[in-house]
């Protein structure tokens, strides 16, 4: 079985978010070989631990206290401390599908050596109603040519909305390229993907639906990040990400300020 740690970044837990988290952790319950890390403020971690004991009692659970609630800093903190071969980020309002890990293992065994294994994701609204699918573009010859399943630089630039939540990420490779750059905000995963490719790492998409990603929830990580920036800054971040992918470290560039 794959050696995987699931990382769950947390900021707070309202009653509604507790319900989502119960579903999220419940989606892990059939995979006893997993490890689980919650990262967030102490009070939130106590609630999360209670949920984990109820929904997935056989999965080892680590609590990583961190008052820094920037999701990308949280992911870096947990991933850099992770001892598993792979890690996967589970957002509290998302869930894995049944048999996702078994399907992933079969494809990884036949396509070994990639740095990231994306999953096909079913995008659902806050009521759980299916809206569309994501990451399937990696199997469209119009985007990737003959490199079916492989996320090329051309494909990322043509369609920069690939979703990395739920993906299986090689921990050593993540650390080698210095993880995510928090200053990239909405473009953080996009820049990370480009930087992986810049450093001769490969991203492969498993052609199986393995993850449910919730959109449109008012207080979600995605929505909060978007609220913090203007449309103009969002466009600037995407444009800047291309140049920043050539640099291994986060240079902390600021919108509206010239590069020194």
N, C-alpha and C positions, 0 to 999 in steps of 0.2 A: 504493500500500500504506500502511496505517496506520503512523504514527510512534509506536512503542511501545518502552518500556524495561521489561524484566522485572526486578523486585527480589526477590532471594532473601536473607532474613534468616537468619543462622546463629549458633548458640551453640557447638556442638561437633559433631564428626563421629565417631561410633562406627563400627565395621565395618558394622553393620546400616544406620546412617544414610547411609553412603557408598553402599550399594546403592540406597537410596531416591533419593538425590541423582542417581545415574547415570540412573535412570529419569526423574526430573523434568527434568533438562537434556536428556536424549535426546528428550523430547516437544517440544522447541523446534527440533530440528535441521532441519526442513523450512522454517523461516522465517528466511531469511538477512537479512531487512530489520530484524530485531529488534536491540535492544541489551540487554546483560545487566549487572546490578550485583549483586555479592555484598557483603553488609555483615556484618562480624563480626570476631572476634579474628584476629590475624595468622596464627597457625599453622593455623587453620581455613581461612582464605582461600587459603593455599598449596595445600591439598588440593583445595579447590573449583575453583581455576584448572586444576589438572591434569585434573579430571573434565570441565570445560568444553571444554578443548582436545581431549579424546577424543570427547566426545559431540556437541559443536556447534562444530567448529573454525572455521566461517565466521562465527560471531556475535561481534561485538566484546564483550569482557569487561572490566569495570572492577572493581577491588578497592577497597573502601572500608573501611579499618581502623577498627574501633570496638570497644573493650572493653566497652561498655555492651551487655548482652545482653537488655535489655527489648525485646521484639519491636516494640512500638509506637514506641519511641524510635528503633529501627533503621529502621523504615519511614519515619518523619519525616525522619531524616537523609538517607536516599537520595533520597526524593521531592523534598525541598527543593533538592537538588543536580541533579535530573534536568532535562535539556534537551529531552526528547521531549514531544510533545503529550499522550500518555497514558502511564501506567505501570500495571503489574499486579503484584500480589504473588503469588509462587509459593512455597508452603511446601515444605520439602525432601522431605517424604514424599507430596507431591501430584504431579499431572501434568495437562497439557492434553491434550485429545483431538485426533485428527488433524483438520486443516482448521478448527480453532477460530478462527484469526485471519481466515481468508477468510470464514467465516460471520459473524463479528463485524463485519467491514468492510462487508459487504452491508447489514446492519441499521443500522449507524451512519450510512452514507451516506443511508439513507432516514428516519432518525430523529435528525438531527443536532441538536446543541445541548444534549444532556444532560450532566450532570456525571459520572455513573457509569453504566456499562453492565454490569449483573450478567450472569452466565452461568447457565444451568441446570446444576446440579452433580449428578453421580452420587456418592453417599456409599458408600465401600467400607470394609471392615474391614482390619486389618493384613495379612490374607492376600490382599487384593485382591478379596474377594467382595462383590458389590453388596448394599447394605442398603436404600437408599431414595434419593429425589431431593430436592434442595433448590432453593429460589428459584422453583419453579414456581407458588407461591401468587400471584405477581404477575399471573398470567393466569387467576386464579379470580375471577369476578365477585362471589362472596360476600365477598371481601376487598377488592377494588379498585373494585367497582361498574363503571361504564362506562369507567374509566381503565385499560383492559387493558394490561398490560406496565409500567405506571408504578407505582412504589413510593410510595404515599401515606402520610401520617402515620398515618392510620387503619389501614392494612394493617400497618405496622411495629408499632404498638401491639398489634394483635390477634395478630400472629405475629412476635415479635422475633428469630426465629432465622434470618434471612436471612444468607447467607454471602458475604463480600466478597473472600475469597481468590480469585484468578483473574479478578476483575472488571477492566474497563478503566476507569481513573479519570483524569479530566481533570486534568493536573498543575497548571495555573494555578488552577483552581477549588479544588483541594485546598489549595494554598498560601494562597489568598484567605481560606479559613475556618480557617486556622492548623493544618491537619492533624489528627492523632489526639491524644486526651488520654490519656496513659499512666496517669493516676490512676484512670481508669474501668475498667481491667483487663478483666474478662470482658465488660463492657458498652461497651467502647471503640468498636467498630464500630456498635453500636446508637445510641450518643450521636452519633457522627459523622453517621449517616444523618439523625437528627432535626435536627441542626444545619444540614446542607445544606438541608433543606426549610425550616427557619426562615429561611435566607438566600436563599430563592427559587431554589434549585437543584433540578434534577430527576434522579431515579434511574430508569433504564429497564432492564427485564430482557429480554435476547435469548432468544427461545424455541427455543434450540438447546442440546443438551448439549455443553458446551465444557470441562469440568474434572472431574477425579477428585479428590475430597477424602477423605483417609484419617482415620478416627476409631478411637479405642480403643487407639492405640499408647501404651504406658505412659509414654514419655519425650517425647511430642510437646509442642509449644507449648501447645496447648489443655489438655492434661492437667496440665502444670506450672502453668499459670495457675490452674486450678481447685484444685490442691493447696495453693496459697498462701493461699487464703481459705476461710472457713467458709461454710456454706449461708446463714447469716444475712447475712453481708457481701455475698454474691452477690445476694441479694434487694434489699439496700439499694442496691447499685450500679445495678441496673436501675431502681429507683424514682428514684434520684438523677439518673440520666442524663437523664430527661425535663426536670427543672429546669435541669440544667447545659447543655442544648442551647441555652438562651437566651443563654449567655455564650460569646463567641468564643474566649477563652483558657482554658487548664486552670487551675482554681482550686485544684487539689491538695487537695481535701477528703479527710479521713481518716475511716474508719469508727470510730464511737464517740466522735468529737469534734464538738462543736457548731460550726456555722459562725460565724465571727467577723464 
